Amino acid sequence: MKIKDIPEVLRPREKAKLYGIDSLSDAELLAILINNGYQGQNALDIADELLKLSNGLYNLGNINQRDLKKIKGIGKVKSTQLLSLFALMNRIKNKRIELDNRPVDPEYINEKYGDYLASLPNETVVLLILNRNKRLICERTIYKGNTTLVSVSINEVIKEVILHDGYYFYLVHNHPSGNSDPSPQDILLTIRLNMAIKGMNIFLLDHIIIHHMGYTSIKSYYKHKHNLNKLIESIDSNNVKRNKEENI
């Protein structure tokens, strides 16, 4: 069956236009890249054959030139294009493995989440929960807001860290405006969170802001960690003093 004989809403390109690229199956995505078939086999049929040969999407990177020669309808040019795609898939896979074996730090965060978060039109907050070796246990998107305001529940952050047996954690969020400086709200959230977890045996390593120029560490923004701690202690002591005055 030719692609044009398939109902229009089921053709890969038309389906992508109607419902978005994420609505396509693995075979449909491959069919768009394969583009055309031959008499008796359309691009979708060839894509299905390719996925069967590789035993699924995850193993496409193991396909080589010799394997592609077994599939009728894939010529030299198409073979080179597909092998280039598979090589990129392998590099992405290897990069992820490399990242997963590294302790999490601001550079790791920027490499793994920077491009994605910087591309979002709205402020989004991601919580990264780590073990004692600073390896990633899990990630949670805990807030999606508008372009200028971010609101995070401190109780929710603490609950998630404890629920996943975390020891360290990072808060990461983007600035769609492109501004690289922490806002007063960003700093206040960092301070309040640090104060809330005192004595709980969980530790906020940093609050990272992703923007189009890279990232900003609120910890480094104060140049030395003790400056931020000093500010926290100052606010903490003022709160204690105010509470005492209210009780007089």
JOGI-V855882 format. One record per helix or strand. SS is the DSSP state (A for helix, B for strand). FROM is the first residue (numbers start at 0). TO is the last residue. If there is no record, write none. Layout:
BEGIN
SS	FROM	TO
SS	FROM	TO
END
This chain:
BEGIN
A	2	4
A	7	9
A	11	18
A	20	22
A	25	33
B	37	37
B	40	40
A	42	53
A	56	61
A	64	68
A	75	99
A	105	117
B	123	129
B	135	143
A	153	162
B	167	173
A	183	195
B	202	210
B	213	216
A	217	220
A	224	246
END
